[in-house]
Amino acid sequence: MHHGTYLNLPGVRLWCVDTGGEGIPLVLLHANTGTCEAWRSQIDFFSLAGFRVIAFDRRGWGKSLADPLTGVQPSSVAQDLDALVDHLQLPSFHLLGIAGGGFVALDFAAWRPECLLGLVVAASNGQFNEPEMQAFSERISIPGLTGNHELRRFLEVGVSYRAENPEGFEQFVTIEHSARQINAPAQPMRTPNTFAKISTIKTRTLILSGGADLLAPPSLMHFWARHMSHTTHVNIPDGGHALNWERPEEFNEKVLFFLRSFD
C-alpha cells in the first residue's frame, strides 16, 4: 500500500494516503472500526485502474491527531473532508464510504453536491434518527451481542469469512482494536442524516450491500435508500459488514463497474 503523510488542516494533523497522478480522484472513508489500513485491498487496485486514490484516518482515529490550538474541536468529518479537498485542490471526485464512512458520505453529498461525480455507500445503516429506522434496527438487533463491545467483532465480519480466513479475521481485529484513539471524541455529523436530507442528493449513487451483513443487511439499506433518486443497488451475497475487507475482489469489481459508467 502507498505510504501516507501528515497534512496540517484546521484543528487536525490529518494522516492521508494519496496515490497522486492525473486520474479522477476517488476518496475513501473508512468505517468506525477502521483506518486507512482497512483499504489495503482497494488503494493499489483503484490506483492501477487509473484513479487518484485518497484515504485518510478521521480525526481521533489511526494516526490523525487532533490539534485544539488550530481549530474548534471536534468539527464534523464532512468538514475535515471539505478542508482536505480544498488543501489538495481536488477537481470533482468520486466518494466511497463504508459503514460509519457511509454516514459521512451522505452528510457530505447533501452539503457539497457540486464536488461529486459519483457516490458509493457500502454496508451502512446511514445513521438515521427517524423512528422507522430505529424500529428497523431494533428488529435486527441480537440481544447480548449487538451492544457488547468485546463480541461486536462477530457482527463486523461475516461468518463465512471467519471460517475460511482466520488469519485475515485476526488482522481485521488488530486494526479494529487500535483504530480509535483512547478517549477520542466521536465527531458529530455536520447535520443529522434524515430521509428529507438524502432526498436532496441527486448524485448518481451505488448502494452496495452484503447478503450476510447482520448490521446493515440489504433490506435495511433498501429501506433508507428508497428516499434517494438515481441509485443502483448491488448485493454481494456472502459478504458481511466489513464488505471491502472480506470480499475485496467482488467489492472492487462492483465499484469499478459503477465508476466506469461515468466514462
Secondary structure, 3 states (H helix, E strand, C coil): CCCEEEEEECCEEEEEEECCCCCCEEEEECCCCCCHHHHHHHHHHHHHCCCEEEEECCCCECCCEECHHHCCCCCCHHHHHHHHHHHHCCCCEEEEEECHHHHHHHHHHHHCHHHEEEEEEECCCCCECCHHHHHHHHHHCCCCCCCCCCCCHHHHCCHHHHHHCHHHHHHHHHHHHHHECCCCCCCCCCCCECHHHHCCCCCEEEEEEECCCCCCCHHHHHHHHCCCCCEEEEEECCCCCCHHHHCHHHHHHHHHHHHHCCC
